[in-house]
Amino acid sequence: LTPDSEILKPILELYRDTAAYIQGCNFTFPSDKPNCKIDYILVGGNVSVKNAEIPELIAADHRVVTAEVEINKG
């Protein structure tokens, strides 16, 4: 789903997209020359994002999205 998808909107109201922490472009598809965002790591509740990135790896038809997260206790 693209970020403007009607199906995705209710999910994004409940969870945060880690892409906000990515420096630069957050496109993931197609992997050889990404031109759209269709992959997500979403977090909610007491989870904070320390880092997120999309490495320039071509291992499949999508690029990999990674995020380092931390559960906030207390």
N, CA, C, O and CB atoms as a CASP TS submission, in Angstrom:
PFRMAT TS
TARGET T0000
AUTHOR 0000-0000-0000
METHOD Language model
MODEL 1
PARENT N/A
ATOM      1  N   LEU     1       0.834  -1.190   0.000  1.00  0.00           N
ATOM      2  CA  LEU     1       0.000   0.000   0.000  1.00  0.00           C
ATOM      3  C   LEU     1       0.874   1.247   0.000  1.00  0.00           C
ATOM      4  O   LEU     1       1.913   1.281   0.660  1.00  0.00           O
ATOM      5  CB  LEU     1      -0.946   0.002   1.212  1.00  0.00           C
ATOM      6  N   THR     2       0.464   2.249  -0.724  1.00  0.00           N
ATOM      7  CA  THR     2       1.172   3.524  -0.699  1.00  0.00           C
ATOM      8  C   THR     2       0.679   4.340   0.503  1.00  0.00           C
ATOM      9  O   THR     2      -0.414   4.084   1.008  1.00  0.00           O
ATOM     10  CB  THR     2       0.959   4.309  -2.038  1.00  0.00           C
ATOM     11  N   PRO     3       1.463   5.312   0.964  1.00  0.00           N
ATOM     12  CA  PRO     3       1.088   6.070   2.164  1.00  0.00           C
ATOM     13  C   PRO     3      -0.276   6.765   2.093  1.00  0.00           C
ATOM     14  O   PRO     3      -0.882   7.039   3.128  1.00  0.00           O
ATOM     15  CB  PRO     3       2.130   7.094   2.434  1.00  0.00           C
ATOM     16  N   ASP     4      -0.757   7.047   0.894  1.00  0.00           N
ATOM     17  CA  ASP     4      -2.050   7.724   0.762  1.00  0.00           C
ATOM     18  C   ASP     4      -3.228   6.756   0.612  1.00  0.00           C
ATOM     19  O   ASP     4      -4.349   7.192   0.348  1.00  0.00           O
ATOM     20  CB  ASP     4      -2.013   8.653  -0.427  1.00  0.00           C
ATOM     21  N   SER     5      -2.994   5.468   0.775  1.00  0.00           N
ATOM     22  CA  SER     5      -4.029   4.456   0.633  1.00  0.00           C
ATOM     23  C   SER     5      -5.100   4.609   1.714  1.00  0.00           C
ATOM     24  O   SER     5      -4.789   4.796   2.890  1.00  0.00           O
ATOM     25  CB  SER     5      -3.412   3.057   0.692  1.00  0.00           C
ATOM     26  N   GLU     6      -6.339   4.527   1.307  1.00  0.00           N
ATOM     27  CA  GLU     6      -7.463   4.602   2.252  1.00  0.00           C
ATOM     28  C   GLU     6      -7.433   3.424   3.232  1.00  0.00           C
ATOM     29  O   GLU     6      -7.830   3.570   4.388  1.00  0.00           O
ATOM     30  CB  GLU     6      -8.809   4.623   1.490  1.00  0.00           C
ATOM     31  N   ILE     7      -6.972   2.279   2.783  1.00  0.00           N
ATOM     32  CA  ILE     7      -6.901   1.095   3.642  1.00  0.00           C
ATOM     33  C   ILE     7      -5.883   1.301   4.763  1.00  0.00           C
ATOM     34  O   ILE     7      -6.073   0.810   5.876  1.00  0.00           O
ATOM     35  CB  ILE     7      -6.535  -0.152   2.812  1.00  0.00           C
ATOM     36  N   LEU     8      -4.816   2.018   4.474  1.00  0.00           N
ATOM     37  CA  LEU     8      -3.738   2.219   5.439  1.00  0.00           C
ATOM     38  C   LEU     8      -4.060   3.310   6.473  1.00  0.00           C
ATOM     39  O   LEU     8      -3.518   3.286   7.578  1.00  0.00           O
ATOM     40  CB  LEU     8      -2.458   2.574   4.705  1.00  0.00           C
ATOM     41  N   LYS     9      -4.917   4.246   6.135  1.00  0.00           N
ATOM     42  CA  LYS     9      -5.200   5.384   7.025  1.00  0.00           C
ATOM     43  C   LYS     9      -5.600   4.990   8.448  1.00  0.00           C
ATOM     44  O   LYS     9      -5.039   5.550   9.390  1.00  0.00           O
ATOM     45  CB  LYS     9      -6.291   6.217   6.431  1.00  0.00           C
ATOM     46  N   PRO    10      -6.534   4.063   8.658  1.00  0.00           N
ATOM     47  CA  PRO    10      -6.889   3.718  10.051  1.00  0.00           C
ATOM     48  C   PRO    10      -5.736   3.071  10.820  1.00  0.00           C
ATOM     49  O   PRO    10      -5.638   3.210  12.039  1.00  0.00           O
ATOM     50  CB  PRO    10      -8.087   2.776  10.061  1.00  0.00           C
ATOM     51  N   ILE    11      -4.871   2.367  10.102  1.00  0.00           N
ATOM     52  CA  ILE    11      -3.715   1.756  10.757  1.00  0.00           C
ATOM     53  C   ILE    11      -2.738   2.845  11.210  1.00  0.00           C
ATOM     54  O   ILE    11      -2.196   2.778  12.313  1.00  0.00           O
ATOM     55  CB  ILE    11      -3.010   0.752   9.802  1.00  0.00           C
ATOM     56  N   LEU    12      -2.517   3.847  10.351  1.00  0.00           N
ATOM     57  CA  LEU    12      -1.599   4.932  10.692  1.00  0.00           C
ATOM     58  C   LEU    12      -2.143   5.844  11.784  1.00  0.00           C
ATOM     59  O   LEU    12      -1.394   6.627  12.367  1.00  0.00           O
ATOM     60  CB  LEU    12      -1.294   5.748   9.462  1.00  0.00           C
ATOM     61  N   GLU    13      -3.430   5.751  12.064  1.00  0.00           N
ATOM     62  CA  GLU    13      -3.995   6.491  13.195  1.00  0.00           C
ATOM     63  C   GLU    13      -3.642   5.816  14.519  1.00  0.00           C
ATOM     64  O   GLU    13      -3.622   6.468  15.562  1.00  0.00           O
ATOM     65  CB  GLU    13      -5.522   6.609  13.052  1.00  0.00           C
ATOM     66  N   LEU    14      -3.365   4.514  14.479  1.00  0.00           N
ATOM     67  CA  LEU    14      -3.044   3.755  15.680  1.00  0.00           C
ATOM     68  C   LEU    14      -1.541   3.562  15.886  1.00  0.00           C
ATOM     69  O   LEU    14      -1.076   3.429  17.018  1.00  0.00           O
ATOM     70  CB  LEU    14      -3.718   2.414  15.622  1.00  0.00           C
ATOM     71  N   TYR    15      -0.791   3.547  14.796  1.00  0.00           N
ATOM     72  CA  TYR    15       0.641   3.250  14.866  1.00  0.00           C
ATOM     73  C   TYR    15       1.455   4.326  14.159  1.00  0.00           C
ATOM     74  O   TYR    15       0.948   5.039  13.294  1.00  0.00           O
ATOM     75  CB  TYR    15       0.936   1.876  14.249  1.00  0.00           C
ATOM     76  N   ARG    16       2.725   4.432  14.542  1.00  0.00           N
ATOM     77  CA  ARG    16       3.644   5.403  13.940  1.00  0.00           C
ATOM     78  C   ARG    16       4.540   4.699  12.930  1.00  0.00           C
ATOM     79  O   ARG    16       4.993   3.577  13.156  1.00  0.00           O
ATOM     80  CB  ARG    16       4.501   6.108  15.029  1.00  0.00           C
ATOM     81  N   ASP    17       4.783   5.366  11.829  1.00  0.00           N
ATOM     82  CA  ASP    17       5.635   4.833  10.770  1.00  0.00           C
ATOM     83  C   ASP    17       7.087   5.191  11.074  1.00  0.00           C
ATOM     84  O   ASP    17       7.416   6.368  11.215  1.00  0.00           O
ATOM     85  CB  ASP    17       5.208   5.383   9.375  1.00  0.00           C
ATOM     86  N   THR    18       7.947   4.198  11.175  1.00  0.00           N
ATOM     87  CA  THR    18       9.359   4.448  11.477  1.00  0.00           C
ATOM     88  C   THR    18      10.063   5.196  10.341  1.00  0.00           C
ATOM     89  O   THR    18      11.180   5.676  10.532  1.00  0.00           O
ATOM     90  CB  THR    18      10.078   3.128  11.749  1.00  0.00           C
ATOM     91  N   ALA    19       9.449   5.305   9.187  1.00  0.00           N
ATOM     92  CA  ALA    19      10.055   6.016   8.057  1.00  0.00           C
ATOM     93  C   ALA    19      10.335   7.482   8.391  1.00  0.00           C
ATOM     94  O   ALA    19      11.178   8.110   7.750  1.00  0.00           O
ATOM     95  CB  ALA    19       9.145   5.931   6.834  1.00  0.00           C
ATOM     96  N   ALA    20       9.653   8.019   9.365  1.00  0.00           N
ATOM     97  CA  ALA    20       9.910   9.405   9.772  1.00  0.00           C
ATOM     98  C   ALA    20      11.341   9.584  10.278  1.00  0.00           C
ATOM     99  O   ALA    20      11.843  10.707  10.335  1.00  0.00           O
ATOM    100  CB  ALA    20       8.916   9.832  10.857  1.00  0.00           C
ATOM    101  N   TYR    21      11.992   8.492  10.641  1.00  0.00           N
ATOM    102  CA  TYR    21      13.353   8.541  11.165  1.00  0.00           C
ATOM    103  C   TYR    21      14.405   8.241  10.096  1.00  0.00           C
ATOM    104  O   TYR    21      15.601   8.257  10.385  1.00  0.00           O
ATOM    105  CB  TYR    21      13.497   7.561  12.307  1.00  0.00           C
ATOM    106  N   ILE    22      13.977   7.972   8.884  1.00  0.00           N
ATOM    107  CA  ILE    22      14.906   7.661   7.799  1.00  0.00           C
ATOM    108  C   ILE    22      15.427   8.947   7.193  1.00  0.00           C
ATOM    109  O   ILE    22      14.657   9.838   6.835  1.00  0.00           O
ATOM    110  CB  ILE    22      14.228   6.789   6.718  1.00  0.00           C
ATOM    111  N   GLN    23      16.741   9.036   7.083  1.00  0.00           N
ATOM    112  CA  GLN    23      17.371  10.180   6.435  1.00  0.00           C
ATOM    113  C   GLN    23      17.268   9.982   4.928  1.00  0.00           C
ATOM    114  O   GLN    23      17.688   8.948   4.408  1.00  0.00           O
ATOM    115  CB  GLN    23      18.865  10.344   6.885  1.00  0.00           C
ATOM    116  N   GLY    24      16.715  10.958   4.227  1.00  0.00           N
ATOM    117  CA  GLY    24      16.605  10.859   2.773  1.00  0.00           C
ATOM    118  C   GLY    24      15.369  10.112   2.323  1.00  0.00           C
ATOM    119  O   GLY    24      14.348  10.085   3.009  1.00  0.00           O
ATOM    120  N   CYS    25      15.482   9.515   1.171  1.00  0.00           N
ATOM    121  CA  CYS    25      14.362   8.850   0.509  1.00  0.00           C
ATOM    122  C   CYS    25      13.917   7.605   1.271  1.00  0.00           C
ATOM    123  O   CYS    25      14.747   6.865   1.800  1.00  0.00           O
ATOM    124  CB  CYS    25      14.742   8.477  -0.919  1.00  0.00           C
ATOM    125  N   ASN    26      12.604   7.376   1.326  1.00  0.00           N
ATOM    126  CA  ASN    26      12.097   6.171   1.986  1.00  0.00           C
ATOM    127  C   ASN    26      11.368   5.246   1.011  1.00  0.00           C
ATOM    128  O   ASN    26      10.506   4.465   1.414  1.00  0.00           O
ATOM    129  CB  ASN    26      11.164   6.556   3.127  1.00  0.00           C
ATOM    130  N   PHE    27      11.716   5.340  -0.268  1.00  0.00           N
ATOM    131  CA  PHE    27      11.135   4.454  -1.277  1.00  0.00           C
ATOM    132  C   PHE    27      11.772   3.071  -1.183  1.00  0.00           C
ATOM    133  O   PHE    27      12.954   2.947  -0.864  1.00  0.00           O
ATOM    134  CB  PHE    27      11.322   5.041  -2.697  1.00  0.00           C
ATOM    135  N   THR    28      10.988   2.036  -1.460  1.00  0.00           N
ATOM    136  CA  THR    28      11.481   0.666  -1.334  1.00  0.00           C
ATOM    137  C   THR    28      11.216  -0.215  -2.554  1.00  0.00           C
ATOM    138  O   THR    28      11.709  -1.342  -2.613  1.00  0.00           O
ATOM    139  CB  THR    28      10.866   0.033  -0.139  1.00  0.00           C
ATOM    140  N   PHE    29      10.462   0.267  -3.508  1.00  0.00           N
ATOM    141  CA  PHE    29      10.081  -0.580  -4.643  1.00  0.00           C
ATOM    142  C   PHE    29      10.148   0.185  -5.945  1.00  0.00           C
ATOM    143  O   PHE    29       9.739   1.345  -5.993  1.00  0.00           O
ATOM    144  CB  PHE    29       8.679  -1.141  -4.446  1.00  0.00           C
ATOM    145  N   PRO    30      10.654  -0.429  -7.008  1.00  0.00           N
ATOM    146  CA  PRO    30      11.368  -1.697  -7.073  1.00  0.00           C
ATOM    147  C   PRO    30      12.783  -1.550  -6.503  1.00  0.00           C
ATOM    148  O   PRO    30      13.297  -0.436  -6.402  1.00  0.00           O
ATOM    149  CB  PRO    30      11.423  -2.206  -8.525  1.00  0.00           C
ATOM    150  N   SER    31      13.396  -2.639  -6.143  1.00  0.00           N
ATOM    151  CA  SER    31      14.676  -2.569  -5.423  1.00  0.00           C
ATOM    152  C   SER    31      15.805  -1.975  -6.249  1.00  0.00           C
ATOM    153  O   SER    31      16.700  -1.341  -5.690  1.00  0.00           O
ATOM    154  CB  SER    31      15.075  -3.939  -4.964  1.00  0.00           C
ATOM    155  N   ASP    32      15.790  -2.162  -7.567  1.00  0.00           N
ATOM    156  CA  ASP    32      16.893  -1.649  -8.369  1.00  0.00           C
ATOM    157  C   ASP    32      16.835  -0.138  -8.571  1.00  0.00           C
ATOM    158  O   ASP    32      17.878   0.509  -8.667  1.00  0.00           O
ATOM    159  CB  ASP    32      16.905  -2.332  -9.705  1.00  0.00           C
ATOM    160  N   LYS    33      15.643   0.429  -8.635  1.00  0.00           N
ATOM    161  CA  LYS    33      15.471   1.879  -8.767  1.00  0.00           C
ATOM    162  C   LYS    33      14.175   2.265  -8.060  1.00  0.00           C
ATOM    163  O   LYS    33      13.160   2.508  -8.714  1.00  0.00           O
ATOM    164  CB  LYS    33      15.447   2.324 -10.281  1.00  0.00           C
ATOM    165  N   PRO    34      14.201   2.322  -6.724  1.00  0.00           N
ATOM    166  CA  PRO    34      12.956   2.577  -5.985  1.00  0.00           C
ATOM    167  C   PRO    34      12.321   3.918  -6.356  1.00  0.00           C
ATOM    168  O   PRO    34      12.994   4.946  -6.435  1.00  0.00           O
ATOM    169  CB  PRO    34      13.225   2.539  -4.485  1.00  0.00           C
ATOM    170  N   ASN    35      11.003   3.879  -6.580  1.00  0.00           N
ATOM    171  CA  ASN    35      10.277   5.104  -6.905  1.00  0.00           C
ATOM    172  C   ASN    35       8.957   5.222  -6.148  1.00  0.00           C
ATOM    173  O   ASN    35       8.167   6.132  -6.400  1.00  0.00           O
ATOM    174  CB  ASN    35      10.015   5.167  -8.390  1.00  0.00           C
ATOM    175  N   CYS    36       8.722   4.282  -5.207  1.00  0.00           N
ATOM    176  CA  CYS    36       7.523   4.394  -4.384  1.00  0.00           C
ATOM    177  C   CYS    36       7.725   3.699  -3.038  1.00  0.00           C
ATOM    178  O   CYS    36       8.563   2.810  -2.887  1.00  0.00           O
ATOM    179  CB  CYS    36       6.311   3.795  -5.117  1.00  0.00           C
ATOM    180  N   LYS    37       6.942   4.130  -2.090  1.00  0.00           N
ATOM    181  CA  LYS    37       6.991   3.573  -0.736  1.00  0.00           C
ATOM    182  C   LYS    37       5.817   2.626  -0.570  1.00  0.00           C
ATOM    183  O   LYS    37       4.659   3.032  -0.668  1.00  0.00           O
ATOM    184  CB  LYS    37       6.959   4.700   0.352  1.00  0.00           C
ATOM    185  N   ILE    38       6.128   1.339  -0.316  1.00  0.00           N
ATOM    186  CA  ILE    38       5.065   0.362  -0.082  1.00  0.00           C
ATOM    187  C   ILE    38       5.403  -0.583   1.070  1.00  0.00           C
ATOM    188  O   ILE    38       4.683  -1.552   1.311  1.00  0.00           O
ATOM    189  CB  ILE    38       4.805  -0.441  -1.351  1.00  0.00           C
ATOM    190  N   ASP    39       6.494  -0.302   1.779  1.00  0.00           N
ATOM    191  CA  ASP    39       6.914  -1.165   2.886  1.00  0.00           C
ATOM    192  C   ASP    39       7.026  -0.337   4.161  1.00  0.00           C
ATOM    193  O   ASP    39       7.434   0.824   4.125  1.00  0.00           O
ATOM    194  CB  ASP    39       8.267  -1.863   2.567  1.00  0.00           C
ATOM    195  N   TYR    40       6.664  -0.937   5.274  1.00  0.00           N
ATOM    196  CA  TYR    40       6.568  -0.197   6.531  1.00  0.00           C
ATOM    197  C   TYR    40       7.038  -1.028   7.705  1.00  0.00           C
ATOM    198  O   TYR    40       6.942  -2.255   7.701  1.00  0.00           O
ATOM    199  CB  TYR    40       5.144   0.263   6.766  1.00  0.00           C
ATOM    200  N   ILE    41       7.548  -0.335   8.711  1.00  0.00           N
ATOM    201  CA  ILE    41       7.657  -0.879  10.057  1.00  0.00           C
ATOM    202  C   ILE    41       6.887   0.111  10.915  1.00  0.00           C
ATOM    203  O   ILE    41       7.242   1.287  10.997  1.00  0.00           O
ATOM    204  CB  ILE    41       9.183  -1.065  10.539  1.00  0.00           C
ATOM    205  N   LEU    42       5.843  -0.369  11.545  1.00  0.00           N
ATOM    206  CA  LEU    42       4.974   0.487  12.349  1.00  0.00           C
ATOM    207  C   LEU    42       5.140   0.130  13.822  1.00  0.00           C
ATOM    208  O   LEU    42       5.276  -1.039  14.182  1.00  0.00           O
ATOM    209  CB  LEU    42       3.490   0.343  11.912  1.00  0.00           C
ATOM    210  N   VAL    43       5.125   1.157  14.663  1.00  0.00           N
ATOM    211  CA  VAL    43       5.243   0.937  16.106  1.00  0.00           C
ATOM    212  C   VAL    43       4.130   1.697  16.815  1.00  0.00           C
ATOM    213  O   VAL    43       3.556   2.642  16.274  1.00  0.00           O
ATOM    214  CB  VAL    43       6.643   1.385  16.633  1.00  0.00           C
ATOM    215  N   GLY    44       3.846   1.272  18.014  1.00  0.00           N
ATOM    216  CA  GLY    44       2.822   1.951  18.795  1.00  0.00           C
ATOM    217  C   GLY    44       3.124   1.841  20.271  1.00  0.00           C
ATOM    218  O   GLY    44       4.135   1.272  20.685  1.00  0.00           O
ATOM    219  N   GLY    45       2.234   2.394  21.043  1.00  0.00           N
ATOM    220  CA  GLY    45       2.332   2.286  22.491  1.00  0.00           C
ATOM    221  C   GLY    45       3.630   2.814  23.052  1.00  0.00           C
ATOM    222  O   GLY    45       4.048   3.931  22.746  1.00  0.00           O
ATOM    223  N   ASN    46       4.262   2.003  23.874  1.00  0.00           N
ATOM    224  CA  ASN    46       5.456   2.444  24.586  1.00  0.00           C
ATOM    225  C   ASN    46       6.753   2.092  23.850  1.00  0.00           C
ATOM    226  O   ASN    46       7.795   1.907  24.479  1.00  0.00           O
ATOM    227  CB  ASN    46       5.476   1.836  25.967  1.00  0.00           C
ATOM    228  N   VAL    47       6.689   2.001  22.541  1.00  0.00           N
ATOM    229  CA  VAL    47       7.868   1.705  21.731  1.00  0.00           C
ATOM    230  C   VAL    47       8.386   2.998  21.117  1.00  0.00           C
ATOM    231  O   VAL    47       7.636   3.747  20.491  1.00  0.00           O
ATOM    232  CB  VAL    47       7.542   0.659  20.625  1.00  0.00           C
ATOM    233  N   SER    48       9.683   3.252  21.305  1.00  0.00           N
ATOM    234  CA  SER    48      10.300   4.416  20.670  1.00  0.00           C
ATOM    235  C   SER    48      11.282   3.942  19.608  1.00  0.00           C
ATOM    236  O   SER    48      11.843   2.850  19.704  1.00  0.00           O
ATOM    237  CB  SER    48      11.015   5.317  21.720  1.00  0.00           C
ATOM    238  N   VAL    49      11.478   4.768  18.610  1.00  0.00           N
ATOM    239  CA  VAL    49      12.368   4.444  17.498  1.00  0.00           C
ATOM    240  C   VAL    49      13.702   5.131  17.724  1.00  0.00           C
ATOM    241  O   VAL    49      13.761   6.346  17.911  1.00  0.00           O
ATOM    242  CB  VAL    49      11.750   4.869  16.135  1.00  0.00           C
ATOM    243  N   LYS    50      14.754   4.360  17.705  1.00  0.00           N
ATOM    244  CA  LYS    50      16.092   4.908  17.883  1.00  0.00           C
ATOM    245  C   LYS    50      16.724   5.235  16.535  1.00  0.00           C
ATOM    246  O   LYS    50      17.485   6.195  16.413  1.00  0.00           O
ATOM    247  CB  LYS    50      16.975   3.925  18.660  1.00  0.00           C
ATOM    248  N   ASN    51      16.400   4.419  15.512  1.00  0.00           N
ATOM    249  CA  ASN    51      16.999   4.590  14.202  1.00  0.00           C
ATOM    250  C   ASN    51      16.190   3.786  13.192  1.00  0.00           C
ATOM    251  O   ASN    51      15.586   2.772  13.540  1.00  0.00           O
ATOM    252  CB  ASN    51      18.490   4.151  14.205  1.00  0.00           C
ATOM    253  N   ALA    52      16.179   4.235  11.956  1.00  0.00           N
ATOM    254  CA  ALA    52      15.554   3.476  10.879  1.00  0.00           C
ATOM    255  C   ALA    52      16.309   3.783   9.590  1.00  0.00           C
ATOM    256  O   ALA    52      16.830   4.882   9.402  1.00  0.00           O
ATOM    257  CB  ALA    52      14.029   3.822  10.742  1.00  0.00           C
ATOM    258  N   GLU    53      16.354   2.795   8.714  1.00  0.00           N
ATOM    259  CA  GLU    53      17.036   3.017   7.442  1.00  0.00           C
ATOM    260  C   GLU    53      16.577   2.012   6.398  1.00  0.00           C
ATOM    261  O   GLU    53      15.947   0.999   6.703  1.00  0.00           O
ATOM    262  CB  GLU    53      18.552   2.932   7.625  1.00  0.00           C
ATOM    263  N   ILE    54      16.913   2.328   5.165  1.00  0.00           N
ATOM    264  CA  ILE    54      16.676   1.433   4.037  1.00  0.00           C
ATOM    265  C   ILE    54      18.027   1.234   3.366  1.00  0.00           C
ATOM    266  O   ILE    54      18.458   2.070   2.571  1.00  0.00           O
ATOM    267  CB  ILE    54      15.590   2.014   3.028  1.00  0.00           C
ATOM    268  N   PRO    55      18.699   0.128   3.682  1.00  0.00           N
ATOM    269  CA  PRO    55      20.006  -0.124   3.084  1.00  0.00           C
ATOM    270  C   PRO    55      19.894  -0.286   1.563  1.00  0.00           C
ATOM    271  O   PRO    55      18.869  -0.739   1.052  1.00  0.00           O
ATOM    272  CB  PRO    55      20.643  -1.378   3.707  1.00  0.00           C
ATOM    273  N   GLU    56      20.932   0.079   0.869  1.00  0.00           N
ATOM    274  CA  GLU    56      20.947  -0.043  -0.590  1.00  0.00           C
ATOM    275  C   GLU    56      21.316  -1.464  -0.998  1.00  0.00           C
ATOM    276  O   GLU    56      22.336  -1.693  -1.648  1.00  0.00           O
ATOM    277  CB  GLU    56      21.935   0.964  -1.211  1.00  0.00           C
ATOM    278  N   LEU    57      20.472  -2.407  -0.608  1.00  0.00           N
ATOM    279  CA  LEU    57      20.666  -3.817  -0.933  1.00  0.00           C
ATOM    280  C   LEU    57      19.617  -4.250  -1.938  1.00  0.00           C
ATOM    281  O   LEU    57      18.455  -3.851  -1.858  1.00  0.00           O
ATOM    282  CB  LEU    57      20.599  -4.696   0.338  1.00  0.00           C
ATOM    283  N   ILE    58      20.038  -5.065  -2.876  1.00  0.00           N
ATOM    284  CA  ILE    58      19.080  -5.640  -3.814  1.00  0.00           C
ATOM    285  C   ILE    58      19.091  -7.144  -3.586  1.00  0.00           C
ATOM    286  O   ILE    58      19.908  -7.867  -4.156  1.00  0.00           O
ATOM    287  CB  ILE    58      19.429  -5.274  -5.313  1.00  0.00           C
ATOM    288  N   ALA    59      18.171  -7.602  -2.744  1.00  0.00           N
ATOM    289  CA  ALA    59      18.080  -9.018  -2.415  1.00  0.00           C
ATOM    290  C   ALA    59      16.755  -9.619  -2.882  1.00  0.00           C
ATOM    291  O   ALA    59      16.590 -10.838  -2.917  1.00  0.00           O
ATOM    292  CB  ALA    59      18.243  -9.219  -0.915  1.00  0.00           C
ATOM    293  N   ALA    60      15.829  -8.755  -3.236  1.00  0.00           N
ATOM    294  CA  ALA    60      14.510  -9.189  -3.691  1.00  0.00           C
ATOM    295  C   ALA    60      13.918  -8.067  -4.532  1.00  0.00           C
ATOM    296  O   ALA    60      14.650  -7.180  -4.970  1.00  0.00           O
ATOM    297  CB  ALA    60      13.571  -9.552  -2.483  1.00  0.00           C
ATOM    298  N   ASP    61      12.620  -8.087  -4.766  1.00  0.00           N
ATOM    299  CA  ASP    61      12.008  -7.026  -5.558  1.00  0.00           C
ATOM    300  C   ASP    61      11.751  -5.760  -4.742  1.00  0.00           C
ATOM    301  O   ASP    61      11.475  -4.705  -5.313  1.00  0.00           O
ATOM    302  CB  ASP    61      10.710  -7.517  -6.158  1.00  0.00           C
ATOM    303  N   HIS    62      11.839  -5.853  -3.404  1.00  0.00           N
ATOM    304  CA  HIS    62      11.704  -4.700  -2.515  1.00  0.00           C
ATOM    305  C   HIS    62      13.023  -4.491  -1.790  1.00  0.00           C
ATOM    306  O   HIS    62      13.786  -5.438  -1.601  1.00  0.00           O
ATOM    307  CB  HIS    62      10.535  -4.897  -1.499  1.00  0.00           C
ATOM    308  N   ARG    63      13.293  -3.264  -1.387  1.00  0.00           N
ATOM    309  CA  ARG    63      14.432  -3.015  -0.503  1.00  0.00           C
ATOM    310  C   ARG    63      14.005  -3.300   0.937  1.00  0.00           C
ATOM    311  O   ARG    63      12.820  -3.259   1.267  1.00  0.00           O
ATOM    312  CB  ARG    63      14.954  -1.545  -0.651  1.00  0.00           C
ATOM    313  N   VAL    64      14.971  -3.583   1.766  1.00  0.00           N
ATOM    314  CA  VAL    64      14.729  -3.920   3.164  1.00  0.00           C
ATOM    315  C   VAL    64      14.541  -2.639   3.980  1.00  0.00           C
ATOM    316  O   VAL    64      15.282  -1.671   3.809  1.00  0.00           O
ATOM    317  CB  VAL    64      15.897  -4.766   3.734  1.00  0.00           C
ATOM    318  N   VAL    65      13.556  -2.644   4.859  1.00  0.00           N
ATOM    319  CA  VAL    65      13.376  -1.551   5.813  1.00  0.00           C
ATOM    320  C   VAL    65      13.827  -2.087   7.167  1.00  0.00           C
ATOM    321  O   VAL    65      13.416  -3.172   7.577  1.00  0.00           O
ATOM    322  CB  VAL    65      11.870  -1.034   5.854  1.00  0.00           C
ATOM    323  N   THR    66      14.681  -1.319   7.867  1.00  0.00           N
ATOM    324  CA  THR    66      15.122  -1.742   9.188  1.00  0.00           C
ATOM    325  C   THR    66      14.832  -0.640  10.195  1.00  0.00           C
ATOM    326  O   THR    66      14.798   0.542   9.853  1.00  0.00           O
ATOM    327  CB  THR    66      16.625  -2.096   9.184  1.00  0.00           C
ATOM    328  N   ALA    67      14.627  -1.042  11.424  1.00  0.00           N
ATOM    329  CA  ALA    67      14.410  -0.068  12.493  1.00  0.00           C
ATOM    330  C   ALA    67      14.960  -0.631  13.802  1.00  0.00           C
ATOM    331  O   ALA    67      14.777  -1.806  14.119  1.00  0.00           O
ATOM    332  CB  ALA    67      12.896   0.282  12.633  1.00  0.00           C
ATOM    333  N   GLU    68      15.626   0.224  14.539  1.00  0.00           N
ATOM    334  CA  GLU    68      16.067  -0.124  15.882  1.00  0.00           C
ATOM    335  C   GLU    68      15.078   0.536  16.841  1.00  0.00           C
ATOM    336  O   GLU    68      14.924   1.757  16.856  1.00  0.00           O
ATOM    337  CB  GLU    68      17.563   0.343  16.157  1.00  0.00           C
ATOM    338  N   VAL    69      14.419  -0.289  17.632  1.00  0.00           N
ATOM    339  CA  VAL    69      13.384   0.215  18.523  1.00  0.00           C
ATOM    340  C   VAL    69      13.723  -0.141  19.961  1.00  0.00           C
ATOM    341  O   VAL    69      14.552  -1.007  20.239  1.00  0.00           O
ATOM    342  CB  VAL    69      12.005  -0.351  18.136  1.00  0.00           C
ATOM    343  N   GLU    70      13.046   0.566  20.866  1.00  0.00           N
ATOM    344  CA  GLU    70      13.254   0.334  22.284  1.00  0.00           C
ATOM    345  C   GLU    70      11.906   0.368  22.982  1.00  0.00           C
ATOM    346  O   GLU    70      11.074   1.232  22.709  1.00  0.00           O
ATOM    347  CB  GLU    70      14.224   1.383  22.891  1.00  0.00           C
ATOM    348  N   ILE    71      11.700  -0.575  23.880  1.00  0.00           N
ATOM    349  CA  ILE    71      10.472  -0.579  24.668  1.00  0.00           C
ATOM    350  C   ILE    71      10.724   0.263  25.910  1.00  0.00           C
ATOM    351  O   ILE    71      11.640  -0.006  26.688  1.00  0.00           O
ATOM    352  CB  ILE    71      10.028  -2.040  25.046  1.00  0.00           C
ATOM    353  N   ASN    72       9.906   1.274  26.079  1.00  0.00           N
ATOM    354  CA  ASN    72      10.029   2.162  27.242  1.00  0.00           C
ATOM    355  C   ASN    72       9.301   1.537  28.410  1.00  0.00           C
ATOM    356  O   ASN    72       8.093   1.311  28.355  1.00  0.00           O
ATOM    357  CB  ASN    72       9.465   3.581  26.940  1.00  0.00           C
ATOM    358  N   LYS    73      10.028   1.265  29.444  1.00  0.00           N
ATOM    359  CA  LYS    73       9.443   0.641  30.641  1.00  0.00           C
ATOM    360  C   LYS    73       9.002   1.715  31.611  1.00  0.00           C
ATOM    361  O   LYS    73       9.656   2.746  31.767  1.00  0.00           O
ATOM    362  CB  LYS    73      10.451  -0.317  31.324  1.00  0.00           C
ATOM    363  N   GLY    74       7.895   1.458  32.249  1.00  0.00           N
ATOM    364  CA  GLY    74       7.449   2.359  33.301  1.00  0.00           C
ATOM    365  C   GLY    74       6.281   3.132  32.989  1.00  0.00           C
ATOM    366  O   GLY    74       5.825   3.924  33.814  1.00  0.00           O
TER
END
